[in-house]
């Protein structure tokens, strides 16, 4: 390995393309409604749910359900651990891109 290239640690939970996008969209805000996230990513509910469950299992995301305007809505947010994991992963990608 070249001594000029620092070793980087990519997080396999965050690294999957869709989960990386989910983390990126959630990192800039307190939370985001599931339906809005699904539309922004242009994926089905089941595909997004699968990836959110992986993030939840790692302790990176939390899901909150609430009734609003007479219907149940689901909100997603990154946990502090999720924000840290995303920041570390993004930094590692920036190092690789240099």
Jmol script that loads the backbone (N, CA, C; Angstrom):
load data "model"
ATOM      1  N   UNK A   1       0.839  -1.181   0.000  1.00  0.00           N
ATOM      2  CA  UNK A   1       0.000   0.000   0.000  1.00  0.00           C
ATOM      3  C   UNK A   1       0.880   1.238   0.000  1.00  0.00           C
ATOM      4  N   UNK A   2       0.509   2.232  -0.764  1.00  0.00           N
ATOM      5  CA  UNK A   2       1.245   3.474  -0.877  1.00  0.00           C
ATOM      6  C   UNK A   2       1.131   4.258   0.429  1.00  0.00           C
ATOM      7  N   UNK A   3       2.258   4.679   0.989  1.00  0.00           N
ATOM      8  CA  UNK A   3       2.270   5.420   2.257  1.00  0.00           C
ATOM      9  C   UNK A   3       1.627   6.788   2.119  1.00  0.00           C
ATOM     10  N   UNK A   4       1.508   7.319   0.897  1.00  0.00           N
ATOM     11  CA  UNK A   4       0.897   8.627   0.682  1.00  0.00           C
ATOM     12  C   UNK A   4      -0.629   8.577   0.721  1.00  0.00           C
ATOM     13  N   UNK A   5      -1.176   7.387   0.631  1.00  0.00           N
ATOM     14  CA  UNK A   5      -2.631   7.231   0.636  1.00  0.00           C
ATOM     15  C   UNK A   5      -3.062   6.719   2.006  1.00  0.00           C
ATOM     16  N   UNK A   6      -3.780   7.545   2.762  1.00  0.00           N
ATOM     17  CA  UNK A   6      -4.196   7.100   4.091  1.00  0.00           C
ATOM     18  C   UNK A   6      -5.236   5.983   3.992  1.00  0.00           C
ATOM     19  N   UNK A   7      -5.203   5.089   4.949  1.00  0.00           N
ATOM     20  CA  UNK A   7      -6.212   4.029   5.005  1.00  0.00           C
ATOM     21  C   UNK A   7      -7.547   4.663   5.396  1.00  0.00           C
ATOM     22  N   UNK A   8      -8.609   4.217   4.770  1.00  0.00           N
ATOM     23  CA  UNK A   8      -9.940   4.740   5.097  1.00  0.00           C
ATOM     24  C   UNK A   8     -10.831   3.590   5.514  1.00  0.00           C
ATOM     25  N   UNK A   9     -11.773   3.910   6.344  1.00  0.00           N
ATOM     26  CA  UNK A   9     -12.714   2.912   6.824  1.00  0.00           C
ATOM     27  C   UNK A   9     -14.105   3.277   6.318  1.00  0.00           C
ATOM     28  N   UNK A  10     -14.594   2.546   5.335  1.00  0.00           N
ATOM     29  CA  UNK A  10     -15.941   2.753   4.836  1.00  0.00           C
ATOM     30  C   UNK A  10     -16.906   1.924   5.670  1.00  0.00           C
ATOM     31  N   UNK A  11     -18.028   2.491   6.002  1.00  0.00           N
ATOM     32  CA  UNK A  11     -19.037   1.812   6.811  1.00  0.00           C
ATOM     33  C   UNK A  11     -19.942   1.008   5.880  1.00  0.00           C
ATOM     34  N   UNK A  12     -19.945  -0.322   5.980  1.00  0.00           N
ATOM     35  CA  UNK A  12     -20.754  -1.131   5.070  1.00  0.00           C
ATOM     36  C   UNK A  12     -22.258  -0.885   5.211  1.00  0.00           C
ATOM     37  N   UNK A  13     -22.698  -0.437   6.367  1.00  0.00           N
ATOM     38  CA  UNK A  13     -24.126  -0.137   6.545  1.00  0.00           C
ATOM     39  C   UNK A  13     -24.497   1.097   5.743  1.00  0.00           C
ATOM     40  N   UNK A  14     -23.680   2.113   5.796  1.00  0.00           N
ATOM     41  CA  UNK A  14     -23.948   3.364   5.097  1.00  0.00           C
ATOM     42  C   UNK A  14     -23.611   3.257   3.614  1.00  0.00           C
ATOM     43  N   UNK A  15     -22.654   2.432   3.255  1.00  0.00           N
ATOM     44  CA  UNK A  15     -22.085   2.418   1.914  1.00  0.00           C
ATOM     45  C   UNK A  15     -23.050   2.008   0.795  1.00  0.00           C
ATOM     46  N   UNK A  16     -24.012   1.172   1.071  1.00  0.00           N
ATOM     47  CA  UNK A  16     -24.957   0.777   0.016  1.00  0.00           C
ATOM     48  C   UNK A  16     -25.559   2.039  -0.602  1.00  0.00           C
ATOM     49  N   UNK A  17     -25.611   2.131  -1.927  1.00  0.00           N
ATOM     50  CA  UNK A  17     -26.025   3.381  -2.579  1.00  0.00           C
ATOM     51  C   UNK A  17     -27.325   3.994  -2.055  1.00  0.00           C
ATOM     52  N   UNK A  18     -28.355   3.205  -1.886  1.00  0.00           N
ATOM     53  CA  UNK A  18     -29.618   3.774  -1.422  1.00  0.00           C
ATOM     54  C   UNK A  18     -29.510   4.241   0.030  1.00  0.00           C
ATOM     55  N   UNK A  19     -28.832   3.477   0.883  1.00  0.00           N
ATOM     56  CA  UNK A  19     -28.677   3.903   2.280  1.00  0.00           C
ATOM     57  C   UNK A  19     -27.805   5.147   2.372  1.00  0.00           C
ATOM     58  N   UNK A  20     -26.820   5.255   1.507  1.00  0.00           N
ATOM     59  CA  UNK A  20     -25.988   6.456   1.463  1.00  0.00           C
ATOM     60  C   UNK A  20     -26.848   7.670   1.102  1.00  0.00           C
ATOM     61  N   UNK A  21     -27.736   7.510   0.151  1.00  0.00           N
ATOM     62  CA  UNK A  21     -28.635   8.595  -0.238  1.00  0.00           C
ATOM     63  C   UNK A  21     -29.601   8.944   0.894  1.00  0.00           C
ATOM     64  N   UNK A  22     -30.130   7.931   1.566  1.00  0.00           N
ATOM     65  CA  UNK A  22     -31.027   8.173   2.698  1.00  0.00           C
ATOM     66  C   UNK A  22     -30.300   8.989   3.761  1.00  0.00           C
ATOM     67  N   UNK A  23     -29.102   8.571   4.106  1.00  0.00           N
ATOM     68  CA  UNK A  23     -28.313   9.280   5.125  1.00  0.00           C
ATOM     69  C   UNK A  23     -28.021  10.709   4.688  1.00  0.00           C
ATOM     70  N   UNK A  24     -27.662  10.891   3.426  1.00  0.00           N
ATOM     71  CA  UNK A  24     -27.353  12.234   2.923  1.00  0.00           C
ATOM     72  C   UNK A  24     -28.575  13.144   3.009  1.00  0.00           C
ATOM     73  N   UNK A  25     -29.737  12.625   2.667  1.00  0.00           N
ATOM     74  CA  UNK A  25     -30.955  13.437   2.720  1.00  0.00           C
ATOM     75  C   UNK A  25     -31.371  13.738   4.161  1.00  0.00           C
ATOM     76  N   UNK A  26     -31.152  12.794   5.063  1.00  0.00           N
ATOM     77  CA  UNK A  26     -31.530  13.006   6.457  1.00  0.00           C
ATOM     78  C   UNK A  26     -30.509  13.844   7.222  1.00  0.00           C
ATOM     79  N   UNK A  27     -29.257  13.825   6.789  1.00  0.00           N
ATOM     80  CA  UNK A  27     -28.197  14.516   7.531  1.00  0.00           C
ATOM     81  C   UNK A  27     -28.415  16.022   7.608  1.00  0.00           C
ATOM     82  N   UNK A  28     -29.041  16.576   6.615  1.00  0.00           N
ATOM     83  CA  UNK A  28     -29.229  18.023   6.577  1.00  0.00           C
ATOM     84  C   UNK A  28     -30.479  18.530   7.259  1.00  0.00           C
ATOM     85  N   UNK A  29     -31.204  17.637   7.897  1.00  0.00           N
ATOM     86  CA  UNK A  29     -32.463  18.065   8.538  1.00  0.00           C
ATOM     87  C   UNK A  29     -32.732  17.234   9.780  1.00  0.00           C
ATOM     88  N   UNK A  30     -33.664  17.711  10.562  1.00  0.00           N
ATOM     89  CA  UNK A  30     -34.013  17.003  11.799  1.00  0.00           C
ATOM     90  C   UNK A  30     -34.705  15.678  11.499  1.00  0.00           C
ATOM     91  N   UNK A  31     -35.651  15.700  10.558  1.00  0.00           N
ATOM     92  CA  UNK A  31     -36.358  14.483  10.150  1.00  0.00           C
ATOM     93  C   UNK A  31     -36.979  14.708   8.787  1.00  0.00           C
ATOM     94  N   UNK A  32     -37.506  13.639   8.225  1.00  0.00           N
ATOM     95  CA  UNK A  32     -38.134  13.718   6.913  1.00  0.00           C
ATOM     96  C   UNK A  32     -39.230  12.665   6.852  1.00  0.00           C
ATOM     97  N   UNK A  33     -40.339  13.025   6.248  1.00  0.00           N
ATOM     98  CA  UNK A  33     -41.449  12.080   6.130  1.00  0.00           C
ATOM     99  C   UNK A  33     -41.068  10.965   5.149  1.00  0.00           C
ATOM    100  N   UNK A  34     -41.442   9.741   5.507  1.00  0.00           N
ATOM    101  CA  UNK A  34     -41.137   8.557   4.709  1.00  0.00           C
ATOM    102  C   UNK A  34     -41.587   8.746   3.258  1.00  0.00           C
ATOM    103  N   UNK A  35     -42.811   9.225   3.060  1.00  0.00           N
ATOM    104  CA  UNK A  35     -43.344   9.382   1.703  1.00  0.00           C
ATOM    105  C   UNK A  35     -42.513  10.374   0.890  1.00  0.00           C
ATOM    106  N   UNK A  36     -42.068  11.440   1.511  1.00  0.00           N
ATOM    107  CA  UNK A  36     -41.239  12.436   0.831  1.00  0.00           C
ATOM    108  C   UNK A  36     -39.899  11.819   0.447  1.00  0.00           C
ATOM    109  N   UNK A  37     -39.317  11.076   1.363  1.00  0.00           N
ATOM    110  CA  UNK A  37     -38.045  10.409   1.092  1.00  0.00           C
ATOM    111  C   UNK A  37     -38.199   9.404  -0.053  1.00  0.00           C
ATOM    112  N   UNK A  38     -39.274   8.635  -0.014  1.00  0.00           N
ATOM    113  CA  UNK A  38     -39.535   7.648  -1.075  1.00  0.00           C
ATOM    114  C   UNK A  38     -39.650   8.340  -2.434  1.00  0.00           C
ATOM    115  N   UNK A  39     -40.363   9.450  -2.482  1.00  0.00           N
ATOM    116  CA  UNK A  39     -40.516  10.190  -3.739  1.00  0.00           C
ATOM    117  C   UNK A  39     -39.185  10.766  -4.212  1.00  0.00           C
ATOM    118  N   UNK A  40     -38.420  11.337  -3.310  1.00  0.00           N
ATOM    119  CA  UNK A  40     -37.123  11.936  -3.677  1.00  0.00           C
ATOM    120  C   UNK A  40     -36.171  10.883  -4.227  1.00  0.00           C
ATOM    121  N   UNK A  41     -36.235   9.671  -3.674  1.00  0.00           N
ATOM    122  CA  UNK A  41     -35.337   8.596  -4.106  1.00  0.00           C
ATOM    123  C   UNK A  41     -35.903   7.788  -5.269  1.00  0.00           C
ATOM    124  N   UNK A  42     -37.183   7.984  -5.556  1.00  0.00           N
ATOM    125  CA  UNK A  42     -37.865   7.283  -6.645  1.00  0.00           C
ATOM    126  C   UNK A  42     -37.737   5.763  -6.506  1.00  0.00           C
ATOM    127  N   UNK A  43     -38.121   5.274  -5.310  1.00  0.00           N
ATOM    128  CA  UNK A  43     -38.118   3.839  -5.032  1.00  0.00           C
ATOM    129  C   UNK A  43     -39.467   3.449  -4.443  1.00  0.00           C
ATOM    130  N   UNK A  44     -39.730   2.159  -4.405  1.00  0.00           N
ATOM    131  CA  UNK A  44     -40.981   1.677  -3.824  1.00  0.00           C
ATOM    132  C   UNK A  44     -40.910   1.729  -2.301  1.00  0.00           C
ATOM    133  N   UNK A  45     -42.070   1.674  -1.690  1.00  0.00           N
ATOM    134  CA  UNK A  45     -42.146   1.643  -0.225  1.00  0.00           C
ATOM    135  C   UNK A  45     -41.377   0.466   0.341  1.00  0.00           C
ATOM    136  N   UNK A  46     -41.538  -0.703  -0.276  1.00  0.00           N
ATOM    137  CA  UNK A  46     -40.896  -1.904   0.254  1.00  0.00           C
ATOM    138  C   UNK A  46     -39.370  -1.824   0.169  1.00  0.00           C
ATOM    139  N   UNK A  47     -38.851  -1.269  -0.910  1.00  0.00           N
ATOM    140  CA  UNK A  47     -37.401  -1.131  -1.052  1.00  0.00           C
ATOM    141  C   UNK A  47     -36.865  -0.169  -0.001  1.00  0.00           C
ATOM    142  N   UNK A  48     -37.528   0.975   0.159  1.00  0.00           N
ATOM    143  CA  UNK A  48     -37.072   1.946   1.152  1.00  0.00           C
ATOM    144  C   UNK A  48     -37.186   1.373   2.560  1.00  0.00           C
ATOM    145  N   UNK A  49     -38.274   0.685   2.844  1.00  0.00           N
ATOM    146  CA  UNK A  49     -38.466   0.080   4.169  1.00  0.00           C
ATOM    147  C   UNK A  49     -37.335  -0.890   4.500  1.00  0.00           C
ATOM    148  N   UNK A  50     -36.945  -1.688   3.538  1.00  0.00           N
ATOM    149  CA  UNK A  50     -35.867  -2.655   3.749  1.00  0.00           C
ATOM    150  C   UNK A  50     -34.575  -1.954   4.160  1.00  0.00           C
ATOM    151  N   UNK A  51     -34.241  -0.874   3.479  1.00  0.00           N
ATOM    152  CA  UNK A  51     -33.010  -0.151   3.786  1.00  0.00           C
ATOM    153  C   UNK A  51     -33.106   0.612   5.110  1.00  0.00           C
ATOM    154  N   UNK A  52     -34.274   1.133   5.401  1.00  0.00           N
ATOM    155  CA  UNK A  52     -34.467   1.824   6.678  1.00  0.00           C
ATOM    156  C   UNK A  52     -34.305   0.833   7.834  1.00  0.00           C
ATOM    157  N   UNK A  53     -34.805  -0.381   7.658  1.00  0.00           N
ATOM    158  CA  UNK A  53     -34.659  -1.397   8.710  1.00  0.00           C
ATOM    159  C   UNK A  53     -33.192  -1.730   8.975  1.00  0.00           C
ATOM    160  N   UNK A  54     -32.374  -1.744   7.929  1.00  0.00           N
ATOM    161  CA  UNK A  54     -30.938  -1.985   8.114  1.00  0.00           C
ATOM    162  C   UNK A  54     -30.321  -0.843   8.918  1.00  0.00           C
ATOM    163  N   UNK A  55     -30.690   0.390   8.578  1.00  0.00           N
ATOM    164  CA  UNK A  55     -30.181   1.544   9.318  1.00  0.00           C
ATOM    165  C   UNK A  55     -30.651   1.522  10.773  1.00  0.00           C
ATOM    166  N   UNK A  56     -31.904   1.128  10.986  1.00  0.00           N
ATOM    167  CA  UNK A  56     -32.432   1.017  12.356  1.00  0.00           C
ATOM    168  C   UNK A  56     -31.684  -0.047  13.148  1.00  0.00           C
ATOM    169  N   UNK A  57     -31.472  -1.195  12.540  1.00  0.00           N
ATOM    170  CA  UNK A  57     -30.801  -2.302  13.228  1.00  0.00           C
ATOM    171  C   UNK A  57     -29.382  -1.913  13.657  1.00  0.00           C
ATOM    172  N   UNK A  58     -28.748  -1.034  12.888  1.00  0.00           N
ATOM    173  CA  UNK A  58     -27.403  -0.566  13.220  1.00  0.00           C
ATOM    174  C   UNK A  58     -27.437   0.567  14.243  1.00  0.00           C
ATOM    175  N   UNK A  59     -28.638   1.044  14.562  1.00  0.00           N
ATOM    176  CA  UNK A  59     -28.765   2.163  15.493  1.00  0.00           C
ATOM    177  C   UNK A  59     -28.533   3.506  14.829  1.00  0.00           C
ATOM    178  N   UNK A  60     -28.608   3.550  13.506  1.00  0.00           N
ATOM    179  CA  UNK A  60     -28.337   4.775  12.756  1.00  0.00           C
ATOM    180  C   UNK A  60     -29.578   5.601  12.441  1.00  0.00           C
ATOM    181  N   UNK A  61     -30.748   4.984  12.484  1.00  0.00           N
ATOM    182  CA  UNK A  61     -31.975   5.714  12.138  1.00  0.00           C
ATOM    183  C   UNK A  61     -33.069   5.364  13.130  1.00  0.00           C
ATOM    184  N   UNK A  62     -33.984   6.316  13.288  1.00  0.00           N
ATOM    185  CA  UNK A  62     -35.153   6.062  14.113  1.00  0.00           C
ATOM    186  C   UNK A  62     -36.397   6.419  13.314  1.00  0.00           C
ATOM    187  N   UNK A  63     -37.459   5.708  13.605  1.00  0.00           N
ATOM    188  CA  UNK A  63     -38.723   5.883  12.917  1.00  0.00           C
ATOM    189  C   UNK A  63     -39.754   6.316  13.949  1.00  0.00           C
ATOM    190  N   UNK A  64     -40.513   7.342  13.589  1.00  0.00           N
ATOM    191  CA  UNK A  64     -41.574   7.826  14.471  1.00  0.00           C
ATOM    192  C   UNK A  64     -42.855   7.892  13.654  1.00  0.00           C
ATOM    193  N   UNK A  65     -43.917   7.346  14.208  1.00  0.00           N
ATOM    194  CA  UNK A  65     -45.213   7.378  13.539  1.00  0.00           C
ATOM    195  C   UNK A  65     -46.125   8.333  14.290  1.00  0.00           C
ATOM    196  N   UNK A  66     -46.894   9.117  13.534  1.00  0.00           N
ATOM    197  CA  UNK A  66     -47.815  10.068  14.141  1.00  0.00           C
ATOM    198  C   UNK A  66     -49.005  10.261  13.209  1.00  0.00           C
ATOM    199  N   UNK A  67     -50.121  10.576  13.799  1.00  0.00           N
ATOM    200  CA  UNK A  67     -51.300  10.874  13.007  1.00  0.00           C
ATOM    201  C   UNK A  67     -51.324  12.371  12.753  1.00  0.00           C
ATOM    202  N   UNK A  68     -51.482  12.709  11.484  1.00  0.00           N
ATOM    203  CA  UNK A  68     -51.500  14.111  11.094  1.00  0.00           C
ATOM    204  C   UNK A  68     -52.501  14.259   9.973  1.00  0.00           C
ATOM    205  N   UNK A  69     -53.367  15.258  10.104  1.00  0.00           N
ATOM    206  CA  UNK A  69     -54.408  15.500   9.098  1.00  0.00           C
ATOM    207  C   UNK A  69     -55.253  14.245   8.886  1.00  0.00           C
ATOM    208  N   UNK A  70     -55.511  13.522   9.980  1.00  0.00           N
ATOM    209  CA  UNK A  70     -56.380  12.357   9.928  1.00  0.00           C
ATOM    210  C   UNK A  70     -55.777  11.097   9.342  1.00  0.00           C
ATOM    211  N   UNK A  71     -54.499  11.099   9.072  1.00  0.00           N
ATOM    212  CA  UNK A  71     -53.878   9.868   8.558  1.00  0.00           C
ATOM    213  C   UNK A  71     -52.531   9.660   9.231  1.00  0.00           C
ATOM    214  N   UNK A  72     -52.130   8.409   9.267  1.00  0.00           N
ATOM    215  CA  UNK A  72     -50.863   8.079   9.905  1.00  0.00           C
ATOM    216  C   UNK A  72     -49.711   8.385   8.961  1.00  0.00           C
ATOM    217  N   UNK A  73     -48.711   9.044   9.509  1.00  0.00           N
ATOM    218  CA  UNK A  73     -47.509   9.358   8.739  1.00  0.00           C
ATOM    219  C   UNK A  73     -46.297   8.821   9.479  1.00  0.00           C
ATOM    220  N   UNK A  74     -45.277   8.509   8.708  1.00  0.00           N
ATOM    221  CA  UNK A  74     -44.044   7.973   9.274  1.00  0.00           C
ATOM    222  C   UNK A  74     -42.922   8.965   9.005  1.00  0.00           C
ATOM    223  N   UNK A  75     -42.182   9.268  10.067  1.00  0.00           N
ATOM    224  CA  UNK A  75     -41.069  10.216   9.978  1.00  0.00           C
ATOM    225  C   UNK A  75     -39.773   9.480  10.273  1.00  0.00           C
ATOM    226  N   UNK A  76     -38.737   9.817   9.546  1.00  0.00           N
ATOM    227  CA  UNK A  76     -37.430   9.199   9.723  1.00  0.00           C
ATOM    228  C   UNK A  76     -36.423  10.254  10.161  1.00  0.00           C
ATOM    229  N   UNK A  77     -35.476   9.839  10.977  1.00  0.00           N
ATOM    230  CA  UNK A  77     -34.405  10.727  11.422  1.00  0.00           C
ATOM    231  C   UNK A  77     -33.156   9.905  11.658  1.00  0.00           C
ATOM    232  N   UNK A  78     -32.011  10.541  11.485  1.00  0.00           N
ATOM    233  CA  UNK A  78     -30.759   9.895  11.857  1.00  0.00           C
ATOM    234  C   UNK A  78     -30.565  10.069  13.363  1.00  0.00           C
ATOM    235  N   UNK A  79     -30.061   9.056  13.997  1.00  0.00           N
ATOM    236  CA  UNK A  79     -29.697   9.137  15.408  1.00  0.00           C
ATOM    237  C   UNK A  79     -28.332   9.832  15.485  1.00  0.00           C
ATOM    238  N   UNK A  80     -27.905  10.220  16.676  1.00  0.00           N
ATOM    239  CA  UNK A  80     -26.549  10.766  16.783  1.00  0.00           C
ATOM    240  C   UNK A  80     -25.497   9.793  16.241  1.00  0.00           C
ATOM    241  N   UNK A  81     -25.663   8.499  16.503  1.00  0.00           N
ATOM    242  CA  UNK A  81     -24.730   7.501  15.971  1.00  0.00           C
ATOM    243  C   UNK A  81     -24.789   7.465  14.440  1.00  0.00           C
ATOM    244  N   UNK A  82     -25.980   7.611  13.889  1.00  0.00           N
ATOM    245  CA  UNK A  82     -26.141   7.627  12.435  1.00  0.00           C
ATOM    246  C   UNK A  82     -25.499   8.848  11.809  1.00  0.00           C
ATOM    247  N   UNK A  83     -25.647   9.995  12.461  1.00  0.00           N
ATOM    248  CA  UNK A  83     -25.015  11.217  11.954  1.00  0.00           C
ATOM    249  C   UNK A  83     -23.487  11.076  11.973  1.00  0.00           C
ATOM    250  N   UNK A  84     -22.974  10.502  13.059  1.00  0.00           N
ATOM    251  CA  UNK A  84     -21.521  10.307  13.174  1.00  0.00           C
ATOM    252  C   UNK A  84     -21.033   9.316  12.119  1.00  0.00           C
ATOM    253  N   UNK A  85     -21.764   8.221  11.932  1.00  0.00           N
ATOM    254  CA  UNK A  85     -21.366   7.215  10.937  1.00  0.00           C
ATOM    255  C   UNK A  85     -21.374   7.805   9.538  1.00  0.00           C
ATOM    256  N   UNK A  86     -22.401   8.592   9.224  1.00  0.00           N
ATOM    257  CA  UNK A  86     -22.469   9.212   7.899  1.00  0.00           C
ATOM    258  C   UNK A  86     -21.329  10.204   7.713  1.00  0.00           C
ATOM    259  N   UNK A  87     -21.058  11.026   8.717  1.00  0.00           N
ATOM    260  CA  UNK A  87     -19.976  12.013   8.616  1.00  0.00           C
ATOM    261  C   UNK A  87     -18.633  11.318   8.409  1.00  0.00           C
ATOM    262  N   UNK A  88     -18.387  10.244   9.142  1.00  0.00           N
ATOM    263  CA  UNK A  88     -17.135   9.498   9.010  1.00  0.00           C
ATOM    264  C   UNK A  88     -17.033   8.860   7.623  1.00  0.00           C
ATOM    265  N   UNK A  89     -18.135   8.292   7.162  1.00  0.00           N
ATOM    266  CA  UNK A  89     -18.152   7.647   5.851  1.00  0.00           C
ATOM    267  C   UNK A  89     -17.924   8.689   4.754  1.00  0.00           C
ATOM    268  N   UNK A  90     -18.584   9.838   4.844  1.00  0.00           N
ATOM    269  CA  UNK A  90     -18.417  10.900   3.856  1.00  0.00           C
ATOM    270  C   UNK A  90     -16.973  11.400   3.840  1.00  0.00           C
ATOM    271  N   UNK A  91     -16.362  11.530   5.013  1.00  0.00           N
ATOM    272  CA  UNK A  91     -14.963  11.957   5.085  1.00  0.00           C
ATOM    273  C   UNK A  91     -14.054  10.941   4.412  1.00  0.00           C
ATOM    274  N   UNK A  92     -14.333   9.661   4.624  1.00  0.00           N
ATOM    275  CA  UNK A  92     -13.531   8.602   3.992  1.00  0.00           C
ATOM    276  C   UNK A  92     -13.673   8.660   2.473  1.00  0.00           C
ATOM    277  N   UNK A  93     -14.877   8.916   1.989  1.00  0.00           N
ATOM    278  CA  UNK A  93     -15.067   9.039   0.536  1.00  0.00           C
ATOM    279  C   UNK A  93     -14.305  10.233  -0.019  1.00  0.00           C
ATOM    280  N   UNK A  94     -14.321  11.356   0.720  1.00  0.00           N
ATOM    281  CA  UNK A  94     -13.562  12.525   0.270  1.00  0.00           C
ATOM    282  C   UNK A  94     -12.065  12.227   0.190  1.00  0.00           C
ATOM    283  N   UNK A  95     -11.554  11.467   1.140  1.00  0.00           N
ATOM    284  CA  UNK A  95     -10.136  11.079   1.104  1.00  0.00           C
ATOM    285  C   UNK A  95      -9.857  10.235  -0.123  1.00  0.00           C
ATOM    286  N   UNK A  96     -10.733   9.296  -0.414  1.00  0.00           N
ATOM    287  CA  UNK A  96     -10.538   8.444  -1.591  1.00  0.00           C
ATOM    288  C   UNK A  96     -10.598   9.227  -2.888  1.00  0.00           C
ATOM    289  N   UNK A  97     -11.382  10.285  -2.901  1.00  0.00           N
ATOM    290  CA  UNK A  97     -11.546  11.087  -4.130  1.00  0.00           C
ATOM    291  C   UNK A  97     -10.368  12.024  -4.388  1.00  0.00           C
ATOM    292  N   UNK A  98      -9.532  12.225  -3.390  1.00  0.00           N
ATOM    293  CA  UNK A  98      -8.360  13.100  -3.589  1.00  0.00           C
ATOM    294  C   UNK A  98      -7.355  12.483  -4.516  1.00  0.00           C
TER     295      UNK A  98
END
end "model"
wireframe off; spacefill off
backbone 0.3
color backbone group
